[in-house]
Structures are given as structure tokens and as C-alpha cells.
Amino acid sequence: MGKQVSLKEVNRLSAAEKILLAQDLWDSAADDPEAWPLTPAQRRELERRDKAYQRDKKAGQPLGVSWPEAKRRARRGK
């Protein structure tokens, strides 16, 4: 395929080729983190999580939960 691809050309691709094309598009979009700035709320949440992580690490607390515990919490909605 050339640099410009029409929807007609995309529709001629097999399902597997469409998936590969979608992956390539996703990867190329993700290559530029500056194109996806965080919202203020997202930045606050990341900072909150980082502070909690650093606090727990310094205190020698576990830095995560087991897979069974994560599933249990997810099923409970917490």
C-alpha cells in the first residue's frame, strides 16, 4: 500500500490485514506522547497514586495485590 490509502482499498483487505493496519495506526499515534496530553484530573490522579506508592514503598508495605485479590475487588466493584 502507498502512503495514502482509500477506504475502498482498506475494505479490500482481509480481516487479518485490517487488524495489522489498525495496530500500525495505533502504534504510530502512540509514538508521540505529546499528542496526548493529560487532563488536569488525570495528572492529579497519577500524582496521588505516585505519592501512595512512594509512601507504601518507604514503609515497606506491599506494592500491589495478588491476582486473586484484584479479581475479588473487581467483582465487588472496589
Backbone as numpy.savetxt, mean C-alpha at the origin, in Angstrom:
# Nx Ny Nz CAx CAy CAz Cx Cy Cz
4.00 -3.15 -27.87 3.17 -1.97 -27.87 4.05 -0.72 -27.87
3.57 0.31 -28.52 4.31 1.56 -28.56 4.09 2.37 -27.30
4.59 3.60 -27.35 4.46 4.47 -26.18 3.01 4.85 -25.91
2.24 5.03 -26.96 0.83 5.37 -26.79 0.01 4.16 -27.19
-0.91 3.80 -26.32 -1.73 2.62 -26.54 -3.18 3.05 -26.48
-3.94 2.64 -27.46 -5.36 2.99 -27.47 -6.15 1.95 -26.67
-7.32 2.34 -26.26 -8.20 1.42 -25.54 -8.53 0.23 -26.43
-8.64 0.45 -27.72 -8.91 -0.63 -28.66 -7.79 -1.66 -28.62
-6.55 -1.19 -28.55 -5.41 -2.10 -28.47 -5.41 -2.86 -27.14
-5.74 -2.15 -26.06 -5.78 -2.79 -24.74 -6.84 -3.88 -24.74
-7.97 -3.62 -25.33 -9.06 -4.61 -25.36 -8.70 -5.87 -26.14
-7.71 -5.77 -27.01 -7.26 -6.96 -27.76 -6.30 -7.83 -26.95
-5.81 -7.34 -25.85 -4.87 -8.10 -25.03 -5.59 -9.24 -24.31
-4.83 -10.27 -24.01 -5.37 -11.37 -23.20 -5.52 -10.86 -21.76
-6.25 -11.62 -20.95 -6.42 -11.24 -19.55 -5.07 -11.14 -18.86
-4.18 -12.09 -19.13 -2.85 -12.07 -18.50 -2.06 -10.84 -18.93
-2.14 -10.48 -20.20 -1.42 -9.29 -20.69 -1.99 -8.02 -20.06
-3.31 -7.97 -19.88 -3.94 -6.81 -19.23 -3.47 -6.68 -17.79
-3.36 -7.80 -17.10 -2.88 -7.77 -15.71 -1.44 -7.27 -15.66
-0.60 -7.75 -16.57 0.79 -7.29 -16.61 0.87 -5.80 -16.92
0.02 -5.34 -17.83 -0.02 -3.92 -18.16 -0.45 -3.10 -16.95
-1.47 -3.58 -16.24 -1.93 -2.88 -15.04 -0.82 -2.82 -13.99
-0.08 -3.93 -13.82 1.03 -3.94 -12.87 2.10 -2.93 -13.28
2.41 -2.88 -14.57 3.41 -1.92 -15.05 2.95 -0.49 -14.80
1.67 -0.21 -15.05 1.13 1.12 -14.80 1.21 1.47 -13.32
0.81 0.52 -12.47 0.84 0.76 -11.03 2.28 1.04 -10.57
3.21 0.21 -11.03 4.61 0.38 -10.64 5.15 1.73 -11.09
4.80 2.15 -12.30 5.32 3.43 -12.78 4.71 4.59 -12.00
3.46 4.48 -11.58 2.84 5.53 -10.77 3.46 5.56 -9.38
3.77 4.40 -8.83 4.33 4.31 -7.48 5.79 4.73 -7.43
6.46 4.80 -8.57 7.87 5.17 -8.61 8.12 6.60 -8.15
7.08 7.44 -8.16 7.25 8.84 -7.80 6.44 9.16 -6.56
7.02 8.95 -5.36 6.27 9.19 -4.13 5.83 10.64 -3.97
6.53 11.57 -4.60 6.14 12.99 -4.51 4.80 13.25 -5.21
4.42 12.36 -6.10 3.15 12.52 -6.80 1.96 12.14 -5.92
2.25 11.54 -4.75 1.19 11.06 -3.85 1.41 11.62 -2.45
1.25 12.93 -2.28 1.51 13.50 -0.97 0.50 13.01 0.07
0.96 12.94 1.31 0.08 12.54 2.40 -0.85 13.69 2.78
-2.04 13.34 3.19 -2.94 14.36 3.73 -2.46 14.69 5.15
-2.87 15.82 5.69 -2.49 16.12 7.08 -2.94 15.02 8.05
-4.12 14.45 7.84 -4.61 13.38 8.72 -3.73 12.14 8.60
-3.30 11.79 7.39 -2.43 10.64 7.21 -1.08 10.87 7.88
-0.55 12.08 7.75 0.74 12.40 8.37 0.63 12.31 9.90
-0.46 12.85 10.47 -0.65 12.77 11.92 -0.74 11.31 12.39
-1.46 10.48 11.63 -1.60 9.08 12.01 -0.26 8.36 11.95
0.53 8.61 10.92 1.85 8.00 10.83 2.75 8.45 11.98
2.67 9.73 12.32 3.47 10.23 13.44 3.01 9.60 14.75
1.71 9.44 14.93 1.18 8.81 16.14 1.68 7.37 16.25
1.61 6.64 15.14 2.06 5.25 15.15 3.56 5.14 15.40
4.33 6.06 14.81 5.77 6.04 15.02 6.10 6.31 16.48
5.44 7.27 17.10 5.68 7.56 18.52 5.35 6.34 19.38
4.23 5.68 19.09 3.85 4.49 19.85 4.88 3.38 19.65
5.35 3.21 18.43 6.37 2.20 18.14 7.65 2.49 18.92
8.11 3.74 18.85 9.35 4.11 19.53 9.21 3.94 21.05
8.05 4.30 21.59 7.80 4.15 23.03 7.86 2.68 23.43
7.16 1.84 22.66 7.14 0.41 22.98 8.52 -0.22 22.81
9.24 0.19 21.79 10.58 -0.34 21.55 11.51 0.01 22.72
11.45 1.27 23.14 12.29 1.72 24.25 11.94 0.98 25.54
10.66 0.68 25.72 10.21 0.00 26.94 10.38 -1.51 26.87
10.85 -2.01 25.72 11.02 -3.46 25.58 9.71 -4.19 25.37
8.69 -3.47 24.95 7.39 -4.07 24.69 7.41 -4.81 23.35
6.51 -5.77 23.17 6.40 -6.41 21.86 6.05 -5.37 20.80
6.63 -5.51 19.62 6.43 -4.52 18.56 5.39 -4.94 17.54
4.55 -5.85 17.91 3.49 -6.29 17.01 2.67 -7.35 17.70
1.77 -7.93 16.93 0.95 -9.01 17.46 1.09 -10.21 16.54
0.80 -11.36 17.06 0.86 -12.58 16.26 -0.25 -12.58 15.22
-0.08 -13.40 14.19 -1.10 -13.51 13.16 -2.44 -13.95 13.74
-2.49 -14.95 14.61 -3.78 -15.32 15.20 -4.43 -14.16 15.97
-3.62 -13.39 16.69 -4.16 -12.24 17.42 -4.66 -11.17 16.46
-3.94 -10.93 15.39 -4.37 -9.94 14.39 -5.70 -10.36 13.77
-5.84 -11.64 13.45 -7.11 -12.13 12.88 -8.23 -11.98 13.89
-7.96 -12.31 15.15 -8.98 -12.21 16.19 -9.46 -10.76 16.32
-8.51 -9.83 16.33 -8.86 -8.41 16.44 -9.65 -7.94 15.22
-9.24 -8.39 14.06 -9.94 -7.98 12.84 -11.37 -8.48 12.83
-11.55 -9.69 13.28 -12.90 -10.26 13.32 -13.78 -9.56 14.35
-13.16 -9.07 15.43 -13.87 -8.33 16.46 -14.14 -6.89 16.03
-13.43 -6.45 15.02 -13.56 -5.06 14.58 -12.67 -4.11 15.34
-11.58 -4.63 15.94 -10.65 -3.75 16.68 -9.27 -3.89 16.13
